[in-house]
Amino acid sequence: MAENPEGWQPRILAIICNWCSYAGADLAGGARIQYPPDVRAIRVMCTGRVDPLFIMKAFTDGADSVLISGCHFGDCHYLEGNFKAAKRMFLVKSLLRNIGLDDRRLRMTFVSASEGAKWAKVIEDVVNVTQELGPSPFNREYGELKELV
Amino acid sequence: MAEAVSPSTSEKPKAPRIGVFVCHCGTNIAGSIDIEAVKEYAKTLPNVGYVNDYKYQCSMPGQVTIQDAVKENDLTGVVVAACSPRLHEPTFRAATKDAGLNPFRFEMANIREQNSWVHMHDQEGATQKAKDAIRIAVAKASLLEDLYPKSVPVEHAAMVVGAGVAGMQAALDLANAGIKTYLVEKSPTIGGRMSQLDKTFPTLDCSQCILTPKMVDVGRAENIVLMVNSEVEEVEGYIGNFDVTIRRKATGVLSPAEAEAKGIVGGGCTGCGDCAPVCPVTKPNEFEMGMAPRKAIYIYHPQVVPLLYTIDWDSCVKCGLCVEACGEKKAIDLEMQDELVKVKVGTVILATGFEVFPIETKEEWGYKRYDNVITSLEFERLICASGPTGGHLVRPSDGETPMRIGFVLCAGSRDSTGVGKPYCSRFCCMYSLKHAHQIIEKIPGAVPYIFYMDIRSFGKAYEEFYYRIQDEGAKFIRGRVSNIQEDPVTKNLKVYVEDTLLGRPMELELDMVVLAAAVQPTEMTNKTRKLFGVSCSTDGWLLEAHPKLNPCGTTTAGVFVAGVCQGPKDIPDTVAQAEGAASAASIPIHRGEVELEPYYAMCIEEKCAGCGMCVNLCPYQALSLVEKDGRTVMQVTEAKCKGCGTCGGFCPGGAIWMNHFATPQIVAQIDAFLLGGEQ
């Protein structure tokens, strides 16, 4: 692992669904399960709402990683929104590779309303992977390509 | 993309002025987050016109500070940085409304559940995260618009799925409150698990004696439409208007009413039982845990409601002897087909119960390998006067009366080995104490040995019952049975256990061992919950909307839970929850209308290319293509739209406006986070 620049803190955006992952994250809070504070979450009703453009916007804004998290397959509050979101992830990941971003910077997970411990684990994993990858090339302060954005 | 304007707004809105209210929540938030720093930071944010903090923002005085600030500072929106919107969004929306603003001008920043509680020892990180969360919330609040919830009428009918004691109680309560109630049960009779029990703890009431009158009440209640041998097949709609398709399985037997409808005057099944003796096929009776026979045309037991015979198609050979025996009543139709029935209901209660964990998977205890190792439910049938042995407890191996009987508690419960269940099944301690009492009472000289981890006798008069059983002479051995071995000749059982109070291994020879097996959700529970969009916990039990404050509700509005399908509980708790669920389910029905969140999609027609991709993505058939001014554009049927936004996430032209989660609003949140508040 290359040395990360001094002062850099991962900037990670999470877009999570109201019914499962947001509730799971709340449950982790209720249970006081501690995890790193590097992720900022935006709530949507369903991961089906996640426009690929939101993810691309986050990366061009300099996000080091993006996490999309919804219900398990078969558990979607809206039947199949998570499934459609998951299918879009393949498209977005290939776009990321095309612009030279490591596709591990985008992750989709499935965390139910009863999986507080799993939510904490997901955040730890995402933060660890981001630490391993270092700042995004498009990171506005630390990225190699910051002049481009 | 960022300058898209909602199709509902015609005039230019006034410049946003947002009020930010930071809650301490006592020390819940203030203990980990520097409130003063957060407040000072919020003042520097664009569009922020007022910032304040309060010890408990959700308290009445806290809400009043919001109302006063909105009026005095001419605010256009409110941001409260406090707990989760899943907890207090309704509270603060109401406060925003009381302040004279549209309630949807409110946005919440979660700095408790997803911040101070999970970064308790990192004040710097938590404070930075809180600042970001407020910046993100202010960015969204600046773009929020007035929205108006729609009122829809509520169908004056309810449905209860599962007719055990929970479902029966809920259906009776609803029916007595004047609501037409469809009670759907998959087996041929109502009554559920409770009807299989002999006595109930701690009062030692006869289970059947207290249950059968309730079953009869259900059977004759005017407002209850009883649908046995039936399963929910399809669900459409939303609170107030669920369209449910029910599969009524062919029973092969006509009720008197069905016979009359077919023009058979005075016909139909009267439950006389002339058909069963002539049936040549014999099968194990599931109600007796397979310990008694039944025919291919059968009833489980004489008290079934409704009293109608049923044909088991898997074993029926269609010889027609039963048709002959039935004679003039012409109740039997061997060609009967399943029937799909559609009903419309306003609210639904799920009461789908439980099943016994397959305890044979715990191989060390030898269930299904050793004749004299049985489960507690089998014990209930053997000790019950109406059971297969007329209430005489006998060893399955030789029919002898057992004198030394072991009870293995936590059999598969509180078991983290991976084979069992990690949770406590909650009623096994108490029924095992009851079993011990029953053998002491029925078999003079018999000795019960109870192998336990802890005795959990937490209910009203339960602890006293425990002491009573101790006094009656039951032997309590604190330890987990490690192994059971059968003597191949006598079929007696060698039980190996460590007495953890004496700290030494023990070896006992017993005549019979009863496993207090764990309980688990049924497969049907999982199937049904998915139809209604109800979540479950990792153990598979249905998830209540809030474990403390909304124990009967679910995340699907209008769907409630009762009984063990929500988690193991004894009969008093089951009945109490059923009454709670019935009360909750009757509220929208009695009110007559319900407000739906206005999160539906709208089409920005100038941008819509009429490609129709969204139409196929919608799981609710809410979108369609229409001709308008010579162009094809998408149209939303608002009542069908549930606001998931799957269409809006896909539209290649950005032509779909998702109320409250519109693209410009979400992009503003992303920008606010990553560009540090620049808009």
Interface residues (C-beta under 8 A of the other chain):
Chain A: R11 L13 I15 N18 W19 C20 Y22 A23 A25 D26 A28 G29 G30 R32 I33 Q34 Y35 P36 P37 D38 R40 A41 I42 R43 V44 M45 C46 G48 R49 V50 D51 P52 L53 F54 K57 A58 D61 G62 A63 C71 G74 D75 C76 H77 Y78 L79 E80 G81 K84 A85 R88 S112 A113 S114 E115 A120 R140
Chain B: M1 S84 P85 R86 L87 N110 R112 E113 Q114 N115 W117 V118 H119 M120 H121 D122 G125 A126 Q128 K129 D132 A133 I136 K530 G533 S535 C536 S537 T538 L543 T555 T556 Y599 L617 P619 Y620 K642 G643 C644 G645 T646 G648 G649 F650 C651 M658 F661 T663 I666 V667 Q669 I670 D671 F673 L674 L675
